[in-house]
Amino acid sequence: MKKYSRILHYLAPYKGKIFLYFLFTILSIIFGLVSFGMLIPFFDLIFLGKTMDLPAVAASGDSLSNIKTWLYGHLNGYSLLQMLATICVVLLIAIFLKTCFFTCLFIL
C-alpha cells in the first residue's frame, strides 16, 4: 500500500489534467457511439427507402433505442430529403464533437 501512496503522491500535481483526460475520453466514446448509431437510420433511408415510423418507446433504457426513438419522433412527417438532410447534419455534428474531444486528449 505504501508503494501506491508514493505513486499517487507523484500524480498529485496532475489532478486536473487526469480529470480532463478521463472526461474527454468519456465524451469521445459517447459521441463515437452516437455517430455509429446514426448510421442505421441513414442507411435504412438511403438503401431501403424506408419511411420512419415511430417505434414503441423502449423501457429498457437502451441509449441507442432512445436516440432512434427521439430521431424517429422528430422526423415523423418530413419528406425523405428533409430526413436525409437532418440525419446527415446530426451525424456530422456527432463526428465533429467526437474528433474534437479525441484531439483534446493529445493536447493535454
LINWOLIN-V743709 format. One record per backbone hydrogen bond with DSSP energy under -0.5 kcal/mol. NH is the residue of the N-H (numbers start at 1). CO is the residue of the C=O. E is the energy in kcal/mol with one decimal. If there is no record, write none. Layout:
# LINWOLIN-V743709
nh: [NH | NH]
co: [CO | CO]
e: [E | E]
This chain:
# LINWOLIN-V743709
nh: [5 | 6 | 7 | 8 | 9 | 10 | 11 | 12 | 12 | 14 | 15 | 18 | 19 | 20 | 21 | 22 | 23 | 24 | 25 | 26 | 27 | 28 | 29 | 30 | 31 | 32 | 33 | 34 | 35 | 36 | 37 | 38 | 39 | 39 | 40 | 40 | 41 | 42 | 43 | 44 | 45 | 46 | 47 | 48 | 48 | 49 | 50 | 53 | 55 | 66 | 67 | 68 | 69 | 70 | 71 | 72 | 73 | 74 | 75 | 76 | 78 | 83 | 84 | 85 | 86 | 87 | 88 | 89 | 90 | 91 | 92 | 93 | 94 | 95 | 96 | 97 | 98 | 99 | 100 | 101 | 102 | 103 | 104 | 105 | 106 | 106 | 107 | 108]
co: [1 | 2 | 3 | 4 | 5 | 6 | 7 | 8 | 9 | 11 | 12 | 14 | 15 | 16 | 17 | 18 | 19 | 20 | 21 | 22 | 23 | 24 | 25 | 26 | 27 | 28 | 29 | 30 | 31 | 32 | 33 | 34 | 35 | 36 | 36 | 37 | 37 | 38 | 39 | 40 | 41 | 42 | 43 | 43 | 44 | 44 | 44 | 51 | 53 | 62 | 63 | 64 | 65 | 66 | 67 | 68 | 69 | 70 | 71 | 72 | 75 | 79 | 80 | 81 | 82 | 83 | 84 | 85 | 86 | 87 | 88 | 89 | 90 | 91 | 92 | 93 | 94 | 95 | 96 | 97 | 98 | 99 | 100 | 101 | 102 | 103 | 103 | 104]
e: [-1.9 | -1.6 | -2.0 | -2.7 | -1.6 | -1.4 | -1.3 | -0.6 | -0.6 | -1.5 | -1.4 | -2.5 | -2.3 | -2.4 | -2.3 | -2.2 | -2.3 | -2.9 | -2.1 | -2.3 | -2.4 | -2.3 | -2.1 | -2.4 | -2.5 | -1.7 | -2.3 | -2.2 | -2.1 | -1.8 | -2.5 | -1.8 | -0.5 | -0.9 | -0.6 | -0.6 | -0.6 | -1.3 | -2.8 | -2.2 | -2.1 | -2.0 | -2.6 | -0.8 | -1.0 | -0.8 | -1.6 | -1.0 | -0.6 | -2.0 | -2.2 | -2.4 | -2.4 | -2.3 | -2.7 | -2.9 | -2.4 | -2.3 | -2.3 | -0.7 | -2.2 | -2.4 | -2.4 | -2.3 | -2.3 | -2.6 | -2.3 | -2.2 | -2.4 | -2.5 | -2.6 | -2.3 | -2.3 | -2.3 | -2.5 | -2.6 | -2.3 | -2.3 | -2.4 | -2.5 | -2.2 | -2.4 | -2.0 | -0.9 | -0.7 | -0.8 | -1.1 | -1.5]
